Amino acid sequence: NLDRLSAGCTLSHTVIYRPMRSGLYNFTSAEVTYYQSKDSKELQVTYTTEPGEAVIIMGKDFDRKFS
């Protein structure tokens, strides 16, 4: 939760997931909500890009394959 972000600024986050099992995962877009100004009453809603599907393998399998 950010207190404030100046107009024209960009912000990015990195999230690291540790899956319980390997397999094909479908990643969907994130919903971002914000107010255009401190006094605004109208909530703005937008969505990030959708990465799509990815194959996730366990760390030990990755190390064995790419070490």
Secondary structure as UniProt FT lines:
FT   TURN            7..8
FT   STRAND          23..27
FT   STRAND          31..35
FT   TURN            38..39
FT   STRAND          43..47
FT   STRAND          52..56
FT   HELIX           59..66
//
